[in-house]
Amino acid sequence: MTPQDARQYAPATERNREPILEVLLQVLPESGTILEIASGTGEHAVFFASRLRDCLWLPTDVNPQLRASIIAWTEHNECDNVYAPQYLDVREPVWAVENGAFDWLLREPIIAIVNINMIHISPWSACVGLMAGAGRILKPGGILYLYGPFKQGGEHTAATNAAFDEYLRAENQQWGVRNLDDVVAVASAQNLTLKQIYLMPANNLSVVFQRSV
């Protein structure tokens, strides 16, 4: 199998990448390393990196097949500001980016974390781990960006989200659309302050946190 053969496709990427980019251009610092958690196929990574030329994009995923896809997409798009994808499980108490394992790789410090469509298709412990890791890694002013469907005030914002939540919970009882208030509370405990909420297409939200102290 050639690297190009390893490319995988996520249909939602083409639908949401432009609206997400619009928000990222507003909230991300102008330069530095952007750590992407659960990068999936790598389509988002190459799309964003090619338009954020002064930033370096560090994709990660627990799935080796998806890491192969990220490599293939990076080579296909000839992206010179995308690092080689790395294994990272947010539930681990110490991430590899903290213990020096990535020091040989990083050309610029991590100044923001991006996480798209993960916390509703993973156990709640993944959201807790994400916030804990972001609180440890980001310096004051650092940005954590989340994208996906959320409940607000404990209620679904659309009938389609409610149906999606039922589908997810049928697939795995530990999955499901999260209540934004609960996510904000976990973030706050890690000195991550809610900065902005953006309404996105298909009843999704962009949620931006900033490391406060």
ZAROTOR-318726 format. One record per atom (N, C-alpha, C): residue number from 1; residue in one letter; atom name; y, z, x. Coordinates in nm, 2 decimals. Layout:
# ZAROTOR-318726
num;residu;atome;north;up;east
NUM;A;CA;Y;Z;X
...
This chain:
# ZAROTOR-318726
num;residu;atome;north;up;east
1;M;N;-0.12;0.00;0.08
1;M;CA;0.00;0.00;0.00
1;M;C;0.12;0.00;0.09
2;T;N;0.21;-0.09;0.06
2;T;CA;0.34;-0.10;0.14
2;T;C;0.44;0.00;0.08
3;P;N;0.54;0.04;0.16
3;P;CA;0.64;0.13;0.11
3;P;C;0.70;0.09;-0.03
4;Q;N;0.73;-0.05;-0.04
4;Q;CA;0.79;-0.10;-0.16
4;Q;C;0.69;-0.08;-0.28
5;D;N;0.56;-0.09;-0.25
5;D;CA;0.46;-0.07;-0.36
5;D;C;0.47;0.07;-0.42
6;A;N;0.51;0.16;-0.33
6;A;CA;0.51;0.30;-0.37
6;A;C;0.62;0.34;-0.47
7;R;N;0.71;0.25;-0.49
7;R;CA;0.83;0.28;-0.58
7;R;C;0.78;0.31;-0.73
8;Q;N;0.82;0.42;-0.78
8;Q;CA;0.80;0.45;-0.92
8;Q;C;0.93;0.44;-1.00
9;Y;N;0.91;0.43;-1.13
9;Y;CA;1.02;0.40;-1.22
9;Y;C;1.03;0.51;-1.33
10;A;N;1.15;0.56;-1.35
10;A;CA;1.17;0.65;-1.47
10;A;C;1.27;0.58;-1.56
11;P;N;1.23;0.54;-1.68
11;P;CA;1.32;0.47;-1.77
11;P;C;1.45;0.54;-1.80
12;A;N;1.45;0.67;-1.80
12;A;CA;1.58;0.74;-1.83
12;A;C;1.68;0.73;-1.73
13;T;N;1.64;0.69;-1.60
13;T;CA;1.74;0.68;-1.49
13;T;C;1.85;0.58;-1.52
14;E;N;1.81;0.46;-1.56
14;E;CA;1.90;0.36;-1.58
14;E;C;2.00;0.39;-1.70
15;R;N;1.95;0.47;-1.79
15;R;CA;2.04;0.51;-1.91
15;R;C;2.14;0.62;-1.87
16;N;N;2.10;0.71;-1.78
16;N;CA;2.19;0.83;-1.76
16;N;C;2.26;0.82;-1.62
17;R;N;2.23;0.73;-1.53
17;R;CA;2.28;0.74;-1.40
17;R;C;2.43;0.72;-1.39
18;E;N;2.48;0.62;-1.47
18;E;CA;2.63;0.60;-1.47
18;E;C;2.71;0.72;-1.52
19;P;N;2.67;0.77;-1.64
19;P;CA;2.74;0.89;-1.69
19;P;C;2.73;1.01;-1.59
20;I;N;2.62;1.03;-1.53
20;I;CA;2.60;1.14;-1.44
20;I;C;2.69;1.12;-1.32
21;L;N;2.69;1.00;-1.27
21;L;CA;2.78;0.96;-1.15
21;L;C;2.93;0.99;-1.18
22;E;N;2.97;0.96;-1.30
22;E;CA;3.11;0.99;-1.34
22;E;C;3.14;1.14;-1.32
23;V;N;3.05;1.22;-1.36
23;V;CA;3.07;1.37;-1.34
23;V;C;3.06;1.41;-1.20
24;L;N;2.96;1.36;-1.13
24;L;CA;2.95;1.40;-0.99
24;L;C;3.07;1.36;-0.90
25;L;N;3.13;1.25;-0.93
25;L;CA;3.25;1.20;-0.86
25;L;C;3.37;1.30;-0.88
26;Q;N;3.36;1.37;-1.00
26;Q;CA;3.47;1.47;-1.03
26;Q;C;3.44;1.61;-0.96
27;V;N;3.32;1.64;-0.95
27;V;CA;3.29;1.78;-0.92
27;V;C;3.23;1.81;-0.78
28;L;N;3.18;1.70;-0.72
28;L;CA;3.12;1.72;-0.58
28;L;C;3.22;1.72;-0.48
29;P;N;3.21;1.80;-0.37
29;P;CA;3.30;1.78;-0.25
29;P;C;3.29;1.64;-0.20
30;E;N;3.39;1.61;-0.12
30;E;CA;3.40;1.47;-0.07
30;E;C;3.30;1.44;0.04
31;S;N;3.25;1.54;0.11
31;S;CA;3.16;1.51;0.22
31;S;C;3.07;1.63;0.24
32;G;N;2.96;1.61;0.32
32;G;CA;2.86;1.72;0.34
32;G;C;2.73;1.67;0.28
33;T;N;2.63;1.76;0.29
33;T;CA;2.49;1.73;0.24
33;T;C;2.48;1.78;0.10
34;I;N;2.43;1.69;0.01
34;I;CA;2.39;1.73;-0.12
34;I;C;2.24;1.74;-0.13
35;L;N;2.20;1.86;-0.17
35;L;CA;2.06;1.89;-0.18
35;L;C;2.02;1.86;-0.32
36;E;N;1.92;1.77;-0.34
36;E;CA;1.87;1.74;-0.48
36;E;C;1.74;1.81;-0.49
37;I;N;1.73;1.89;-0.60
37;I;CA;1.60;1.95;-0.63
37;I;C;1.53;1.87;-0.73
38;A;N;1.40;1.85;-0.71
38;A;CA;1.31;1.78;-0.81
38;A;C;1.37;1.64;-0.82
39;S;N;1.37;1.56;-0.71
39;S;CA;1.43;1.43;-0.71
39;S;C;1.35;1.32;-0.79
40;G;N;1.22;1.35;-0.82
40;G;CA;1.14;1.26;-0.90
40;G;C;1.12;1.13;-0.82
41;T;N;1.14;1.01;-0.89
41;T;CA;1.11;0.88;-0.83
41;T;C;1.20;0.84;-0.71
42;G;N;1.32;0.90;-0.71
42;G;CA;1.42;0.87;-0.60
42;G;C;1.52;0.77;-0.65
43;E;N;1.51;0.72;-0.77
43;E;CA;1.61;0.62;-0.82
43;E;C;1.75;0.68;-0.83
44;H;N;1.76;0.81;-0.87
44;H;CA;1.89;0.87;-0.88
44;H;C;1.94;0.89;-0.74
45;A;N;1.86;0.93;-0.64
45;A;CA;1.90;0.96;-0.51
45;A;C;1.97;0.83;-0.45
46;V;N;1.90;0.72;-0.45
46;V;CA;1.96;0.60;-0.39
46;V;C;2.08;0.55;-0.47
47;F;N;2.09;0.57;-0.60
47;F;CA;2.20;0.52;-0.67
47;F;C;2.32;0.60;-0.64
48;F;N;2.31;0.74;-0.64
48;F;CA;2.42;0.82;-0.62
48;F;C;2.47;0.81;-0.47
49;A;N;2.37;0.81;-0.38
49;A;CA;2.41;0.81;-0.24
49;A;C;2.48;0.68;-0.20
50;S;N;2.44;0.57;-0.26
50;S;CA;2.51;0.45;-0.23
50;S;C;2.65;0.44;-0.28
51;R;N;2.69;0.54;-0.37
51;R;CA;2.82;0.54;-0.42
51;R;C;2.90;0.66;-0.38
52;L;N;2.84;0.75;-0.31
52;L;CA;2.90;0.87;-0.25
52;L;C;2.88;0.86;-0.09
53;R;N;2.95;0.76;-0.04
53;R;CA;2.92;0.71;0.10
53;R;C;2.96;0.82;0.20
54;D;N;3.05;0.91;0.17
54;D;CA;3.08;1.01;0.27
54;D;C;2.99;1.14;0.26
55;C;N;2.90;1.14;0.17
55;C;CA;2.80;1.24;0.15
55;C;C;2.67;1.20;0.21
56;L;N;2.59;1.30;0.24
56;L;CA;2.45;1.28;0.28
56;L;C;2.36;1.34;0.17
57;W;N;2.26;1.27;0.13
57;W;CA;2.18;1.31;0.02
57;W;C;2.04;1.35;0.07
58;L;N;2.00;1.48;0.04
58;L;CA;1.87;1.53;0.08
58;L;C;1.78;1.55;-0.04
59;P;N;1.69;1.45;-0.07
59;P;CA;1.60;1.46;-0.18
59;P;C;1.48;1.55;-0.15
60;T;N;1.43;1.62;-0.26
60;T;CA;1.31;1.70;-0.24
60;T;C;1.23;1.69;-0.37
61;D;N;1.10;1.71;-0.35
61;D;CA;1.01;1.72;-0.46
61;D;C;0.88;1.78;-0.42
62;V;N;0.81;1.85;-0.51
62;V;CA;0.68;1.91;-0.48
62;V;C;0.57;1.81;-0.48
63;N;N;0.59;1.69;-0.54
63;N;CA;0.48;1.59;-0.56
63;N;C;0.48;1.49;-0.45
64;P;N;0.38;1.48;-0.37
64;P;CA;0.38;1.38;-0.26
64;P;C;0.39;1.24;-0.30
65;Q;N;0.34;1.20;-0.42
65;Q;CA;0.35;1.06;-0.46
65;Q;C;0.50;1.03;-0.49
66;L;N;0.57;1.13;-0.55
66;L;CA;0.71;1.11;-0.57
66;L;C;0.79;1.10;-0.44
67;R;N;0.75;1.18;-0.34
67;R;CA;0.82;1.17;-0.22
67;R;C;0.80;1.03;-0.15
68;A;N;0.68;0.98;-0.17
68;A;CA;0.65;0.84;-0.12
68;A;C;0.74;0.74;-0.20
69;S;N;0.76;0.76;-0.33
69;S;CA;0.85;0.68;-0.40
69;S;C;0.99;0.68;-0.35
70;I;N;1.03;0.80;-0.32
70;I;CA;1.17;0.82;-0.27
70;I;C;1.19;0.74;-0.14
71;I;N;1.09;0.75;-0.05
71;I;CA;1.10;0.68;0.07
71;I;C;1.11;0.53;0.05
72;A;N;1.02;0.48;-0.05
72;A;CA;1.02;0.34;-0.08
72;A;C;1.15;0.29;-0.14
73;W;N;1.21;0.37;-0.23
73;W;CA;1.34;0.33;-0.28
73;W;C;1.45;0.33;-0.18
74;T;N;1.44;0.43;-0.09
74;T;CA;1.54;0.44;0.02
74;T;C;1.54;0.32;0.11
75;E;N;1.42;0.28;0.14
75;E;CA;1.40;0.16;0.23
75;E;C;1.44;0.04;0.16
76;H;N;1.40;0.03;0.03
76;H;CA;1.43;-0.09;-0.05
76;H;C;1.58;-0.11;-0.06
77;N;N;1.66;0.00;-0.08
77;N;CA;1.80;-0.01;-0.10
77;N;C;1.88;0.00;0.04
78;E;N;1.80;0.02;0.14
78;E;CA;1.86;0.03;0.28
78;E;C;1.97;0.14;0.28
79;C;N;1.94;0.26;0.23
79;C;CA;2.04;0.37;0.22
79;C;C;2.03;0.45;0.35
80;D;N;2.14;0.44;0.43
80;D;CA;2.14;0.52;0.55
80;D;C;2.20;0.66;0.54
81;N;N;2.24;0.70;0.42
81;N;CA;2.29;0.83;0.40
81;N;C;2.19;0.91;0.31
82;V;N;2.07;0.87;0.31
82;V;CA;1.96;0.95;0.24
82;V;C;1.86;1.00;0.34
83;Y;N;1.85;1.13;0.35
83;Y;CA;1.75;1.19;0.44
83;Y;C;1.61;1.16;0.39
84;A;N;1.51;1.18;0.48
84;A;CA;1.37;1.17;0.44
84;A;C;1.34;1.28;0.34
85;P;N;1.27;1.25;0.23
85;P;CA;1.25;1.35;0.13
85;P;C;1.16;1.47;0.18
86;Q;N;1.18;1.59;0.13
86;Q;CA;1.11;1.71;0.18
86;Q;C;1.05;1.78;0.07
87;Y;N;0.94;1.85;0.10
87;Y;CA;0.88;1.94;0.00
87;Y;C;0.97;2.06;-0.02
88;L;N;0.99;2.10;-0.15
88;L;CA;1.06;2.22;-0.18
88;L;C;1.02;2.27;-0.32
89;D;N;0.97;2.39;-0.33
89;D;CA;0.94;2.45;-0.45
89;D;C;1.04;2.57;-0.48
90;V;N;1.12;2.55;-0.58
90;V;CA;1.23;2.65;-0.60
90;V;C;1.17;2.79;-0.63
91;R;N;1.05;2.80;-0.67
91;R;CA;0.99;2.94;-0.70
91;R;C;0.96;3.02;-0.57
92;E;N;0.96;2.95;-0.46
92;E;CA;0.93;3.02;-0.33
92;E;C;1.04;3.12;-0.30
93;P;N;1.01;3.24;-0.25
93;P;CA;1.12;3.34;-0.22
93;P;C;1.22;3.29;-0.11
94;V;N;1.17;3.21;-0.02
94;V;CA;1.26;3.15;0.08
94;V;C;1.24;3.01;0.09
95;W;N;1.34;2.93;0.07
95;W;CA;1.33;2.78;0.08
95;W;C;1.33;2.74;0.23
96;A;N;1.27;2.62;0.26
96;A;CA;1.26;2.57;0.39
96;A;C;1.40;2.55;0.45
97;V;N;1.50;2.51;0.36
97;V;CA;1.63;2.49;0.41
97;V;C;1.70;2.61;0.46
98;E;N;1.64;2.73;0.43
98;E;CA;1.70;2.86;0.47
98;E;C;1.64;2.91;0.60
99;N;N;1.51;2.87;0.63
99;N;CA;1.45;2.93;0.74
99;N;C;1.46;2.85;0.87
100;G;N;1.54;2.75;0.87
100;G;CA;1.56;2.67;0.99
100;G;C;1.47;2.55;1.00
101;A;N;1.37;2.53;0.90
101;A;CA;1.28;2.42;0.91
101;A;C;1.34;2.29;0.90
102;F;N;1.46;2.28;0.84
102;F;CA;1.53;2.15;0.82
102;F;C;1.64;2.13;0.93
103;D;N;1.66;2.23;1.02
103;D;CA;1.77;2.22;1.11
103;D;C;1.77;2.09;1.19
104;W;N;1.65;2.04;1.22
104;W;CA;1.63;1.92;1.30
104;W;C;1.68;1.80;1.22
105;L;N;1.68;1.81;1.09
105;L;CA;1.71;1.70;1.00
105;L;C;1.86;1.69;0.96
106;L;N;1.92;1.81;0.93
106;L;CA;2.05;1.81;0.86
106;L;C;2.16;1.77;0.96
107;R;N;2.24;1.67;0.93
107;R;CA;2.35;1.63;1.01
107;R;C;2.48;1.70;0.96
108;E;N;2.48;1.75;0.83
108;E;CA;2.60;1.82;0.78
108;E;C;2.54;1.93;0.69
109;P;N;2.62;2.04;0.68
109;P;CA;2.57;2.16;0.60
109;P;C;2.56;2.12;0.45
110;I;N;2.48;2.20;0.38
110;I;CA;2.46;2.18;0.24
110;I;C;2.58;2.24;0.17
111;I;N;2.65;2.15;0.09
111;I;CA;2.77;2.20;0.02
111;I;C;2.76;2.19;-0.13
112;A;N;2.64;2.14;-0.18
112;A;CA;2.62;2.13;-0.32
112;A;C;2.47;2.11;-0.35
113;I;N;2.43;2.15;-0.47
113;I;CA;2.29;2.13;-0.51
113;I;C;2.29;2.05;-0.65
114;V;N;2.21;1.95;-0.66
114;V;CA;2.20;1.87;-0.78
114;V;C;2.06;1.89;-0.84
115;N;N;2.05;1.91;-0.97
115;N;CA;1.92;1.93;-1.03
115;N;C;1.92;1.86;-1.17
116;I;N;1.85;1.75;-1.18
116;I;CA;1.85;1.67;-1.31
116;I;C;1.72;1.68;-1.38
117;N;N;1.72;1.72;-1.50
117;N;CA;1.60;1.71;-1.59
117;N;C;1.48;1.79;-1.53
118;M;N;1.50;1.91;-1.49
118;M;CA;1.39;1.99;-1.44
118;M;C;1.36;2.11;-1.52
119;I;N;1.46;2.19;-1.55
119;I;CA;1.43;2.33;-1.60
119;I;C;1.37;2.33;-1.74
120;H;N;1.37;2.22;-1.81
120;H;CA;1.30;2.22;-1.94
120;H;C;1.16;2.17;-1.93
121;I;N;1.12;2.11;-1.82
121;I;CA;0.98;2.07;-1.80
121;I;C;0.92;2.14;-1.68
122;S;N;0.95;2.27;-1.68
122;S;CA;0.90;2.36;-1.58
122;S;C;0.90;2.50;-1.63
123;P;N;0.83;2.59;-1.58
123;P;CA;0.83;2.73;-1.63
123;P;C;0.97;2.79;-1.61
124;W;N;1.00;2.89;-1.69
124;W;CA;1.13;2.96;-1.67
124;W;C;1.15;3.01;-1.53
125;S;N;1.04;3.05;-1.47
125;S;CA;1.05;3.10;-1.33
125;S;C;1.12;3.00;-1.24
126;A;N;1.10;2.87;-1.27
126;A;CA;1.17;2.76;-1.19
126;A;C;1.32;2.77;-1.20
127;C;N;1.37;2.80;-1.32
127;C;CA;1.51;2.81;-1.34
127;C;C;1.56;2.94;-1.26
128;V;N;1.49;3.05;-1.27
128;V;CA;1.52;3.17;-1.20
128;V;C;1.52;3.14;-1.05
129;G;N;1.42;3.07;-1.00
129;G;CA;1.42;3.04;-0.86
129;G;C;1.53;2.95;-0.81
130;L;N;1.56;2.85;-0.90
130;L;CA;1.67;2.76;-0.86
130;L;C;1.80;2.84;-0.85
131;M;N;1.83;2.93;-0.94
131;M;CA;1.95;3.00;-0.93
131;M;C;1.95;3.10;-0.81
132;A;N;1.84;3.16;-0.78
132;A;CA;1.83;3.25;-0.67
132;A;C;1.85;3.17;-0.54
133;G;N;1.79;3.06;-0.53
133;G;CA;1.81;2.98;-0.41
133;G;C;1.95;2.93;-0.39
134;A;N;2.01;2.88;-0.50
134;A;CA;2.15;2.83;-0.49
134;A;C;2.24;2.95;-0.45
135;G;N;2.21;3.07;-0.50
135;G;CA;2.30;3.18;-0.47
135;G;C;2.28;3.22;-0.32
136;R;N;2.17;3.19;-0.26
136;R;CA;2.15;3.22;-0.12
136;R;C;2.21;3.12;-0.03
137;I;N;2.19;2.99;-0.07
137;I;CA;2.22;2.88;0.02
137;I;C;2.37;2.84;0.01
138;L;N;2.43;2.83;-0.11
138;L;CA;2.56;2.78;-0.12
138;L;C;2.66;2.88;-0.07
139;K;N;2.76;2.83;0.00
139;K;CA;2.87;2.92;0.04
139;K;C;2.98;2.92;-0.07
140;P;N;3.07;3.02;-0.06
140;P;CA;3.17;3.03;-0.17
140;P;C;3.24;2.89;-0.19
141;G;N;3.25;2.85;-0.31
141;G;CA;3.31;2.72;-0.35
141;G;C;3.20;2.61;-0.36
142;G;N;3.08;2.64;-0.32
142;G;CA;2.97;2.54;-0.33
142;G;C;2.94;2.52;-0.48
143;I;N;2.89;2.40;-0.51
143;I;CA;2.86;2.35;-0.64
143;I;C;2.71;2.34;-0.67
144;L;N;2.67;2.39;-0.79
144;L;CA;2.54;2.36;-0.85
144;L;C;2.56;2.28;-0.97
145;Y;N;2.50;2.16;-0.98
145;Y;CA;2.51;2.07;-1.09
145;Y;C;2.37;2.06;-1.16
146;L;N;2.37;2.09;-1.30
146;L;CA;2.25;2.07;-1.38
146;L;C;2.28;1.96;-1.48
147;Y;N;2.17;1.89;-1.51
147;Y;CA;2.18;1.79;-1.62
147;Y;C;2.05;1.80;-1.71
148;G;N;2.07;1.79;-1.84
148;G;CA;1.96;1.79;-1.93
148;G;C;1.99;1.84;-2.07
149;P;N;1.89;1.86;-2.15
149;P;CA;1.92;1.91;-2.29
149;P;C;1.93;2.06;-2.28
150;F;N;2.01;2.12;-2.36
150;F;CA;2.02;2.27;-2.37
150;F;C;2.05;2.31;-2.52
151;K;N;2.00;2.43;-2.55
151;K;CA;2.05;2.49;-2.67
151;K;C;2.18;2.56;-2.64
152;Q;N;2.26;2.57;-2.74
152;Q;CA;2.39;2.64;-2.73
152;Q;C;2.40;2.74;-2.84
153;G;N;2.43;2.87;-2.80
153;G;CA;2.43;2.98;-2.90
153;G;C;2.29;3.00;-2.96
154;G;N;2.19;2.96;-2.88
154;G;CA;2.05;2.98;-2.93
154;G;C;2.00;2.87;-3.03
155;E;N;2.09;2.77;-3.05
155;E;CA;2.06;2.67;-3.15
155;E;C;2.05;2.53;-3.08
156;H;N;1.96;2.45;-3.13
156;H;CA;1.96;2.31;-3.08
156;H;C;2.09;2.24;-3.13
157;T;N;2.13;2.15;-3.04
157;T;CA;2.26;2.07;-3.07
157;T;C;2.23;1.94;-3.15
158;A;N;2.10;1.91;-3.16
158;A;CA;2.07;1.78;-3.23
158;A;C;1.92;1.79;-3.28
159;A;N;1.89;1.72;-3.38
159;A;CA;1.75;1.72;-3.43
159;A;C;1.66;1.66;-3.33
160;T;N;1.71;1.56;-3.25
160;T;CA;1.62;1.50;-3.15
160;T;C;1.59;1.60;-3.04
161;N;N;1.68;1.69;-3.01
161;N;CA;1.65;1.79;-2.91
161;N;C;1.55;1.89;-2.96
162;A;N;1.56;1.92;-3.09
162;A;CA;1.46;2.02;-3.15
162;A;C;1.32;1.95;-3.15
163;A;N;1.31;1.83;-3.18
163;A;CA;1.18;1.76;-3.18
163;A;C;1.13;1.75;-3.03
164;F;N;1.22;1.72;-2.94
164;F;CA;1.18;1.72;-2.80
164;F;C;1.13;1.85;-2.75
165;D;N;1.19;1.96;-2.80
165;D;CA;1.15;2.10;-2.76
165;D;C;1.01;2.12;-2.81
166;E;N;0.98;2.08;-2.94
166;E;CA;0.85;2.10;-2.99
166;E;C;0.75;2.02;-2.91
167;Y;N;0.78;1.90;-2.87
167;Y;CA;0.69;1.82;-2.80
167;Y;C;0.66;1.89;-2.66
168;L;N;0.76;1.93;-2.59
168;L;CA;0.75;2.00;-2.46
168;L;C;0.66;2.12;-2.47
169;R;N;0.68;2.20;-2.57
169;R;CA;0.60;2.33;-2.59
169;R;C;0.46;2.30;-2.62
170;A;N;0.44;2.19;-2.69
170;A;CA;0.30;2.15;-2.72
170;A;C;0.23;2.10;-2.60
171;E;N;0.30;2.04;-2.50
171;E;CA;0.25;2.00;-2.38
171;E;C;0.22;2.12;-2.29
172;N;N;0.31;2.21;-2.28
172;N;CA;0.29;2.33;-2.20
172;N;C;0.38;2.44;-2.26
173;Q;N;0.31;2.55;-2.29
173;Q;CA;0.39;2.66;-2.36
173;Q;C;0.50;2.72;-2.27
174;Q;N;0.49;2.70;-2.14
174;Q;CA;0.60;2.75;-2.05
174;Q;C;0.72;2.66;-2.04
175;W;N;0.71;2.54;-2.10
175;W;CA;0.82;2.44;-2.10
175;W;C;0.90;2.46;-2.22
176;G;N;1.02;2.39;-2.23
176;G;CA;1.10;2.39;-2.35
176;G;C;1.25;2.38;-2.31
177;V;N;1.33;2.33;-2.41
177;V;CA;1.47;2.32;-2.39
177;V;C;1.53;2.47;-2.38
178;R;N;1.61;2.49;-2.28
178;R;CA;1.65;2.63;-2.25
178;R;C;1.78;2.66;-2.32
179;N;N;1.80;2.78;-2.36
179;N;CA;1.93;2.83;-2.41
179;N;C;2.03;2.84;-2.30
180;L;N;2.14;2.77;-2.31
180;L;CA;2.24;2.77;-2.21
180;L;C;2.29;2.91;-2.17
181;D;N;2.30;2.99;-2.27
181;D;CA;2.35;3.13;-2.25
181;D;C;2.26;3.20;-2.15
182;D;N;2.13;3.18;-2.17
182;D;CA;2.03;3.24;-2.08
182;D;C;2.04;3.19;-1.94
183;V;N;2.06;3.06;-1.92
183;V;CA;2.08;3.00;-1.79
183;V;C;2.21;3.05;-1.72
184;V;N;2.31;3.06;-1.80
184;V;CA;2.44;3.11;-1.74
184;V;C;2.42;3.26;-1.70
185;A;N;2.35;3.34;-1.77
185;A;CA;2.33;3.48;-1.73
185;A;C;2.25;3.49;-1.60
186;V;N;2.15;3.40;-1.59
186;V;CA;2.07;3.41;-1.46
186;V;C;2.16;3.36;-1.35
187;A;N;2.24;3.26;-1.37
187;A;CA;2.33;3.21;-1.27
187;A;C;2.43;3.31;-1.23
188;S;N;2.49;3.38;-1.32
188;S;CA;2.59;3.48;-1.30
188;S;C;2.53;3.59;-1.21
189;A;N;2.41;3.63;-1.23
189;A;CA;2.35;3.73;-1.15
189;A;C;2.34;3.69;-1.00
190;Q;N;2.35;3.56;-0.97
190;Q;CA;2.34;3.51;-0.83
190;Q;C;2.48;3.47;-0.79
191;N;N;2.59;3.52;-0.85
191;N;CA;2.72;3.49;-0.81
191;N;C;2.76;3.34;-0.83
192;L;N;2.70;3.28;-0.93
192;L;CA;2.73;3.14;-0.97
192;L;C;2.80;3.14;-1.10
193;T;N;2.93;3.10;-1.10
193;T;CA;3.02;3.11;-1.21
193;T;C;3.02;2.97;-1.28
194;L;N;3.00;2.98;-1.42
194;L;CA;3.01;2.85;-1.49
194;L;C;3.15;2.80;-1.48
195;K;N;3.16;2.67;-1.44
195;K;CA;3.29;2.61;-1.41
195;K;C;3.32;2.51;-1.52
196;Q;N;3.23;2.43;-1.57
196;Q;CA;3.26;2.32;-1.66
196;Q;C;3.13;2.28;-1.73
197;I;N;3.14;2.24;-1.86
197;I;CA;3.04;2.18;-1.93
197;I;C;3.09;2.04;-1.98
198;Y;N;3.01;1.94;-1.96
198;Y;CA;3.04;1.80;-2.00
198;Y;C;2.94;1.75;-2.10
199;L;N;2.99;1.70;-2.21
199;L;CA;2.90;1.64;-2.31
199;L;C;2.86;1.50;-2.26
200;M;N;2.73;1.48;-2.26
200;M;CA;2.67;1.36;-2.21
200;M;C;2.60;1.28;-2.32
201;P;N;2.56;1.15;-2.29
201;P;CA;2.49;1.07;-2.39
201;P;C;2.36;1.13;-2.43
202;A;N;2.30;1.10;-2.54
202;A;CA;2.17;1.14;-2.59
202;A;C;2.16;1.29;-2.60
203;N;N;2.27;1.36;-2.63
203;N;CA;2.27;1.50;-2.66
203;N;C;2.23;1.58;-2.54
204;N;N;2.26;1.54;-2.42
204;N;CA;2.24;1.61;-2.30
204;N;C;2.38;1.67;-2.26
205;L;N;2.37;1.76;-2.16
205;L;CA;2.49;1.83;-2.10
205;L;C;2.48;1.82;-1.95
206;S;N;2.60;1.81;-1.89
206;S;CA;2.62;1.83;-1.75
206;S;C;2.68;1.97;-1.74
207;V;N;2.62;2.06;-1.66
207;V;CA;2.66;2.20;-1.65
207;V;C;2.69;2.22;-1.50
208;V;N;2.81;2.27;-1.47
208;V;CA;2.86;2.28;-1.34
208;V;C;2.89;2.43;-1.31
209;F;N;2.82;2.48;-1.20
209;F;CA;2.84;2.62;-1.16
209;F;C;2.91;2.61;-1.02
210;Q;N;2.98;2.72;-0.98
210;Q;CA;3.04;2.73;-0.85
210;Q;C;3.01;2.86;-0.79
211;R;N;2.97;2.86;-0.67
211;R;CA;2.94;2.99;-0.60
211;R;C;3.07;3.06;-0.58
212;S;N;3.08;3.19;-0.63
212;S;CA;3.20;3.26;-0.64
212;S;C;3.24;3.34;-0.52
213;V;N;3.14;3.42;-0.47
213;V;CA;3.17;3.50;-0.35
213;V;C;3.06;3.49;-0.25
